[in-house]
Amino acid sequence: MYTETKATVLAVWYEDEEVQKLTTDSEVGRAILFKRFTPPVKAGEQVWVNTTATTLKLGTGGWDIVRSLAGNHDGMIAGSWEAGHIMKARYTPVQHSVLTVEEQQSDFHDIFCEPFSLAGTHVWLAELHSMVPLMYYMAQELQEGISCCVIFDDQAALPLALSDQLRELHREEFFSSITVGQAFGGQYEAVTLASALQFAKMVLQAKMIVISVGPGVVGTGTVYGFSGMAQANWSNTVSALGGMPIWVPRLSFADKRERHYGLSHHTLTPLSRFTLKEVVLPFPYLDDKYRQVIKRQLKEVSFQCSHQIHFAERNQAQSAFLRALKAAKLPLQTMGRSFADDPAFFLAVAEAVRFGLELVPSTD
């Protein structure tokens, strides 16, 4: 299915170097324009907008996406004439070249010609984009000035500029981003996850490395048909490079869907069936009735190997978490829920950061 419509721009209500956010007369009433593909517009101009996601009423964003100007224009050249020749969004009308850290024209190319090991480095795996800002601000509360690099896989939104949270985080002194695969728009680009991990460790010397995705994950209500399955691949890659994965559990007692109640099957399924080496799985302090739910869920699955599973015996993360909430530049939510709505989700993320940072030596 593909749907589009012609819309008139009523106003440009947000603009930066990457995007314009528009008020339009289309049914949804708003659209996003990515400047690397489409010339910027002004009120009164007409544009063709892709309405497929909003027609299907998909959850993330609720935006039409500008495809092109409706009137004649002379084409465009976006971005600098950099040496990069690696194509992203390959073989689509919006394919474009980027300079990846590995390729021959890169100043860093020679680094990737040498053997590499993560050598015990801990790497956090975060299924949901909403986990990322909380992890960064939580880390800063616990270790002010800690360098944090987030690697964004291509299992959700390909353009990182879709994320309001990422635009704010890119202004943070101690935050950096790498987009891999077909995802693009990070501060650095890489072809593979393994290369991105090498760059984060060897060049950026990040003390905290996270793997996640942009907004807009996919789920089908089936055993294997969800984007979070990629966590197993992330975990196995980290392990193969000699690192130790820390899984951020997707936890909720507010989500009434059976597959997401307690410990989500988006954590359980890839971890139990497809993850081949030991990981660290920390849980926050929970009331006993909730802890028993999690323990029962863990007993009901068969793991490929044993894992380091930790339950916090006291609420060590909450005070730093509450400070992180205040420090965040934008409200922290997940699936439209705030901390008040779904405390277990947020405290699980916070505890994963707290527990993980205690495992990271100062020289790591």
C-alpha positions as CSV (number, residue, x, y, z in Angstrom):
1,M,0.0,0.0,0.0
2,Y,1.2,3.5,-0.8
3,T,-0.9,6.7,-0.5
4,E,0.0,10.3,-1.1
5,T,-1.9,13.5,-1.5
6,K,-1.2,17.1,-2.5
7,A,-1.2,19.5,0.4
8,T,-0.8,23.2,0.9
9,V,1.7,24.5,3.5
10,L,-0.1,26.7,5.9
11,A,2.9,27.4,8.2
12,V,6.4,26.3,9.0
13,W,6.4,26.0,12.8
14,Y,9.8,24.4,13.3
15,E,13.0,24.4,11.3
16,D,16.6,23.5,11.8
17,E,19.4,22.4,9.5
18,E,17.9,18.9,9.0
19,V,14.1,19.3,9.0
20,Q,11.1,21.5,8.6
21,K,7.9,20.8,10.5
22,L,4.8,22.0,8.6
23,T,1.2,22.7,9.3
24,T,-0.7,21.7,6.2
25,D,-4.3,21.3,5.0
26,S,-3.9,17.5,4.6
27,E,-6.2,15.4,6.8
28,V,-3.6,14.8,9.5
29,G,-2.7,18.5,9.4
30,R,1.1,18.2,9.8
31,A,4.0,17.0,7.8
32,I,7.8,16.7,8.2
33,L,10.2,17.6,5.4
34,F,13.8,16.2,5.4
35,K,16.1,18.8,3.9
36,R,18.6,16.3,2.6
37,F,15.9,15.1,0.1
38,T,13.5,18.0,-0.5
39,P,14.1,21.8,-0.8
40,P,12.7,23.8,2.1
41,V,9.3,25.4,1.6
42,K,7.3,28.4,2.7
43,A,3.7,29.0,3.6
44,G,1.5,28.9,0.5
45,E,3.5,26.4,-1.4
46,Q,2.1,23.0,-2.4
47,V,3.8,19.7,-1.7
48,W,3.2,16.0,-2.3
49,V,3.1,14.2,1.0
50,N,3.3,10.4,1.7
51,T,0.3,9.6,3.8
52,T,0.7,5.9,4.1
53,A,1.5,5.7,7.8
54,T,-1.1,8.2,8.8
55,T,-3.7,6.5,6.7
56,L,-2.9,3.3,8.5
57,K,-3.0,5.2,11.8
58,L,0.4,3.9,12.9
59,G,1.5,5.0,16.3
60,T,4.9,6.8,15.9
61,G,4.8,10.4,15.0
62,G,1.5,10.9,13.3
63,W,3.2,12.8,10.5
64,D,2.8,12.9,6.8
65,I,6.2,12.9,5.1
66,V,6.9,15.4,2.3
67,R,8.0,13.6,-0.9
68,S,8.5,16.5,-3.2
69,L,7.3,20.0,-4.1
70,A,4.2,20.0,-6.2
71,G,5.3,22.8,-8.5
72,N,8.3,22.9,-10.9
73,H,11.8,23.3,-9.4
74,D,15.3,22.9,-10.7
75,G,16.4,20.0,-8.5
76,M,18.7,20.3,-5.6
77,I,22.1,19.4,-4.2
78,A,22.0,18.8,-0.4
79,G,24.9,18.2,1.8
80,S,28.6,18.8,1.2
81,W,30.6,17.3,-1.6
82,E,32.3,14.9,0.7
83,A,34.3,12.0,-0.5
84,G,32.0,9.4,0.8
85,H,30.5,6.9,-1.6
86,I,28.5,4.5,0.6
87,M,24.8,4.7,-0.3
88,K,22.1,4.7,2.3
89,A,18.4,4.1,1.6
90,R,19.9,2.2,-1.3
91,Y,18.0,1.8,-4.6
92,T,15.1,4.0,-3.4
93,P,14.3,7.4,-4.8
94,V,16.0,8.9,-1.8
95,Q,19.3,7.0,-1.9
96,H,22.2,9.3,-1.1
97,S,25.9,8.9,-0.3
98,V,27.6,9.3,3.0
99,L,31.2,9.1,4.3
100,T,31.4,6.1,6.6
101,V,34.1,5.7,9.1
102,E,35.4,2.5,7.5
103,E,35.7,3.4,3.8
104,Q,39.0,4.2,2.0
105,Q,38.4,8.0,1.9
106,S,37.9,8.2,5.7
107,D,40.6,9.5,7.9
108,F,39.9,6.4,10.1
109,H,40.2,3.7,7.4
110,D,43.5,2.3,8.6
111,I,42.1,1.6,12.1
112,F,39.7,-0.9,10.7
113,C,42.4,-2.8,9.0
114,E,43.8,-3.9,12.3
115,P,42.5,-6.7,14.6
116,F,40.0,-5.5,17.2
117,S,38.5,-6.8,20.5
118,L,36.1,-5.2,22.9
119,A,38.2,-6.9,25.6
120,G,35.5,-7.2,28.2
121,T,33.9,-3.8,27.5
122,H,30.3,-3.7,28.7
123,V,27.7,-2.6,26.0
124,W,24.1,-1.8,26.8
125,L,21.3,-3.1,24.5
126,A,18.1,-0.9,24.5
127,E,15.2,-2.2,22.4
128,L,13.2,1.1,22.4
129,H,14.2,4.5,21.3
130,S,12.5,6.0,24.4
131,M,15.1,4.3,26.6
132,V,18.0,6.3,25.0
133,P,17.5,9.8,26.5
134,L,16.8,8.4,30.0
135,M,20.0,6.3,29.8
136,Y,22.1,9.3,28.9
137,Y,20.7,11.7,31.5
138,M,20.8,8.9,34.1
139,A,24.5,8.2,33.3
140,Q,25.3,11.9,33.7
141,E,23.6,12.0,37.1
142,L,25.7,9.0,38.3
143,Q,29.0,10.0,36.6
144,E,29.0,13.6,35.5
145,G,30.9,14.0,32.2
146,I,30.9,10.3,31.2
147,S,31.1,10.0,27.4
148,C,28.2,8.1,25.9
149,C,28.0,6.8,22.4
150,V,24.7,5.4,21.0
151,I,24.8,3.2,17.9
152,F,21.5,3.3,16.0
153,D,20.6,0.2,14.0
154,D,18.2,0.3,11.1
155,Q,15.3,-1.7,12.6
156,A,13.1,1.3,13.0
157,A,13.2,4.9,11.6
158,L,16.0,5.2,9.0
159,P,16.3,9.0,9.3
160,L,17.6,9.9,12.8
161,A,16.3,13.4,12.3
162,L,12.8,12.1,12.9
163,S,13.6,12.1,16.6
164,D,13.1,15.3,18.7
165,Q,15.0,13.6,21.5
166,L,18.0,13.0,19.3
167,R,18.1,16.6,18.1
168,E,18.4,17.6,21.8
169,L,20.9,15.0,22.6
170,H,23.2,16.0,19.7
171,R,23.6,19.3,21.5
172,E,25.0,17.5,24.6
173,E,28.7,17.7,25.1
174,F,29.2,14.1,26.2
175,F,26.8,12.4,23.7
176,S,27.7,11.0,20.3
177,S,25.8,8.9,17.8
178,I,26.6,6.4,15.0
179,T,24.0,5.2,12.4
180,V,24.6,1.8,10.9
181,G,23.1,-0.3,8.1
182,Q,20.5,1.7,6.2
183,A,19.9,4.1,9.1
184,F,21.4,7.6,8.6
185,G,21.8,11.0,10.2
186,G,24.1,10.1,13.1
187,Q,27.1,12.2,13.8
188,Y,29.1,9.4,12.3
189,E,28.0,6.8,9.8
190,A,29.1,3.1,9.6
191,V,28.4,0.2,7.4
192,T,28.2,-2.5,10.1
193,L,27.5,-2.7,13.8
194,A,30.9,-4.3,14.4
195,S,32.7,-1.4,12.8
196,A,30.6,1.1,14.8
197,L,31.6,-0.7,18.0
198,Q,35.2,-0.5,17.0
199,F,34.9,3.2,16.3
200,A,33.1,3.9,19.5
201,K,35.7,2.1,21.5
202,M,39.0,3.0,19.7
203,V,38.3,6.5,18.3
204,L,35.6,8.0,20.4
205,Q,36.8,6.2,23.5
206,A,33.3,6.2,24.8
207,K,33.0,5.0,28.4
208,M,29.3,4.0,27.9
209,I,28.3,2.4,24.6
210,V,24.6,1.7,23.8
211,I,23.0,0.0,20.9
212,S,19.4,1.0,20.1
213,V,17.1,2.1,17.3
214,G,15.3,5.2,16.1
215,P,11.6,5.7,16.8
216,G,9.0,3.5,15.2
217,V,9.7,-0.1,16.1
218,V,7.7,-2.9,14.4
219,G,5.5,-5.5,16.1
220,T,3.0,-8.0,14.8
221,G,1.8,-9.8,17.9
222,T,3.6,-13.0,16.7
223,V,6.5,-15.0,18.2
224,Y,9.2,-13.7,16.0
225,G,7.7,-10.8,13.9
226,F,9.1,-7.8,15.8
227,S,12.1,-5.5,15.4
228,G,13.3,-6.3,18.9
229,M,14.6,-9.6,17.6
230,A,17.6,-7.7,16.4
231,Q,18.8,-7.5,20.1
232,A,20.0,-11.1,19.8
233,N,22.1,-10.2,16.8
234,W,23.5,-7.2,18.7
235,S,24.2,-9.3,21.7
236,N,26.0,-12.0,19.7
237,T,28.1,-9.5,17.9
238,V,29.2,-7.8,21.1
239,S,30.0,-11.3,22.5
240,A,31.9,-12.3,19.4
241,L,34.1,-9.2,19.7
242,G,34.9,-10.1,23.3
243,G,32.5,-7.7,25.0
244,M,29.8,-8.2,27.6
245,P,26.2,-7.3,26.7
246,I,24.0,-5.6,29.3
247,W,20.3,-6.1,28.3
248,V,18.0,-3.3,29.3
249,P,14.8,-5.2,30.2
250,R,11.5,-4.0,28.7
251,L,9.4,-4.1,31.9
252,S,5.8,-2.9,32.5
253,F,2.9,-3.5,34.8
254,A,0.9,-0.8,33.1
255,D,0.8,-2.4,29.7
256,K,-2.2,-4.8,29.8
257,R,-1.2,-6.8,26.7
258,E,-0.2,-10.2,27.9
259,R,3.0,-10.3,25.8
260,H,4.2,-7.1,27.3
261,Y,3.0,-7.5,30.9
262,G,5.9,-8.0,33.4
263,L,9.0,-8.8,31.4
264,S,8.0,-8.3,27.7
265,H,8.4,-11.1,25.3
266,H,10.4,-8.6,23.2
267,T,13.1,-9.2,25.8
268,L,12.4,-12.8,26.7
269,T,12.2,-14.3,23.2
270,P,15.4,-13.0,21.6
271,L,17.3,-13.5,24.8
272,S,16.2,-17.0,25.5
273,R,16.0,-18.5,22.0
274,F,18.6,-16.6,19.9
275,T,21.3,-15.3,22.2
276,L,24.2,-17.7,22.3
277,K,26.5,-16.3,25.0
278,E,26.2,-15.0,28.5
279,V,24.7,-11.5,29.1
280,V,24.0,-9.3,32.1
281,L,20.3,-8.8,32.8
282,P,19.6,-6.4,35.7
283,F,16.1,-5.8,37.3
284,P,15.1,-2.8,39.5
285,Y,13.8,-3.1,43.0
286,L,10.3,-4.4,42.8
287,D,7.5,-5.2,45.2
288,D,7.5,-8.9,45.9
289,K,4.3,-9.6,43.9
290,Y,5.9,-8.1,40.8
291,R,9.3,-9.8,41.4
292,Q,7.5,-13.1,41.5
293,V,5.9,-12.4,38.1
294,I,9.3,-11.8,36.6
295,K,10.8,-14.9,38.2
296,R,8.0,-17.1,37.0
297,Q,8.4,-15.7,33.4
298,L,12.1,-16.5,33.5
299,K,11.5,-20.0,34.7
300,E,9.0,-20.6,31.9
301,V,11.6,-20.2,29.1
302,S,14.6,-22.2,28.1
303,F,17.8,-20.3,27.6
304,Q,20.6,-21.3,25.2
305,C,23.1,-20.5,28.0
306,S,23.2,-19.2,31.6
307,H,23.1,-15.5,32.2
308,Q,23.9,-13.1,35.0
309,I,20.5,-12.1,36.3
310,H,20.4,-9.6,39.1
311,F,17.4,-8.3,41.1
312,A,18.1,-5.1,43.1
313,E,17.6,-5.6,46.8
314,R,16.9,-1.9,47.4
315,N,15.9,1.1,45.4
316,Q,19.3,2.4,44.6
317,A,18.4,4.0,41.3
318,Q,15.4,6.2,42.1
319,S,17.1,9.3,43.5
320,A,19.4,9.6,40.5
321,F,16.5,8.8,38.2
322,L,14.4,11.6,39.6
323,R,17.2,14.0,39.0
324,A,17.6,12.7,35.4
325,L,13.9,13.4,34.8
326,K,14.4,17.0,35.7
327,A,17.6,17.3,33.7
328,A,16.0,16.0,30.5
329,K,15.4,18.7,28.0
330,L,12.2,17.1,26.7
331,P,9.6,15.0,28.6
332,L,10.5,11.4,28.9
333,Q,7.8,9.0,27.8
334,T,7.3,5.6,26.4
335,M,4.3,4.5,24.3
336,G,2.7,7.7,25.5
337,R,3.2,6.8,29.2
338,S,5.1,8.8,31.7
339,F,6.9,7.7,34.9
340,A,3.7,8.2,36.9
341,D,1.9,5.9,34.4
342,D,4.4,3.2,34.2
343,P,7.1,3.4,36.9
344,A,8.5,-0.1,36.3
345,F,9.5,0.6,32.7
346,F,11.5,3.7,33.7
347,L,13.1,2.2,36.8
348,A,14.2,-0.8,34.8
349,V,16.1,1.4,32.4
350,A,17.5,3.5,35.3
351,E,18.7,0.4,37.2
352,A,20.3,-1.1,34.0
353,V,22.4,2.1,33.8
354,R,23.2,2.2,37.5
355,F,24.1,-1.5,37.7
356,G,26.1,-1.4,34.5
357,L,28.2,1.6,35.4
358,E,29.2,-0.2,38.6
359,L,30.7,-3.0,36.4
360,V,32.6,-0.5,34.2
361,P,36.1,0.1,35.6
362,S,37.5,3.6,35.4
363,T,40.0,2.4,32.8
364,D,37.3,0.6,30.7
